[in-house]
Amino acid sequence: RLLRSRWAGTALVLVGLFPRGVAPTNPLREKVRRVNLGLRSLVAREGSERLVYLDAPALMPLLPDGSLDRAWTVDYVHLTSEMYDRYGRALLTALRPFIPPLAATAGAARIARW
């Protein structure tokens, strides 16, 4: 509510937390699940077009036994380059409706030169 009152026209993307802990029995998994459920519920309750939930955990498939896949994390905490790419593309997709076309922005010529 505070954000809405101060920056009414601002879009906000709430990003779900990635799974934590290698094993599905890691206690952090349940905490992360509850946080993500709360974020998703908040977005559903608010029903605003300018408040979006990005389901980041869906970008990181788990192994059949529920453990983290090393394909997505270097050390089961930090993301791999491929995962950052997937995450970046998903974030851009979530933000795209709120980003004006580049040609219409004041810095478009500067960015084009860069």
Stockholm file with secondary structure:
# STOCKHOLM 1.0

chainA/1-114         RLLRSRWAGTALVLVGLFPRGVAPTNPLREKVRRVNLGLRSLVAREGSERLVYLDAPALMPLLPDGSLDRAWTVDYVHLTSEMYDRYGRALLTALRPFIPPLAATAGAARIARW
#=GR chainA/1-114 SS CHHHHHCTTCCEEEECCCCCSSSTTCHHHHHHHHHHHHHHHHHHHHCCTTEEEECGGGGSCCCTTSCCCTTTBSSSSSBCHHHHHHHHHHHHHHHGGGSCCGGGSTTHHHHHHC
#=GC SS_cons         CHHHHHCTTCCEEEECCCCCSSSTTCHHHHHHHHHHHHHHHHHHHHCCTTEEEECGGGGSCCCTTSCCCTTTBSSSSSBCHHHHHHHHHHHHHHHGGGSCCGGGSTTHHHHHHC
//
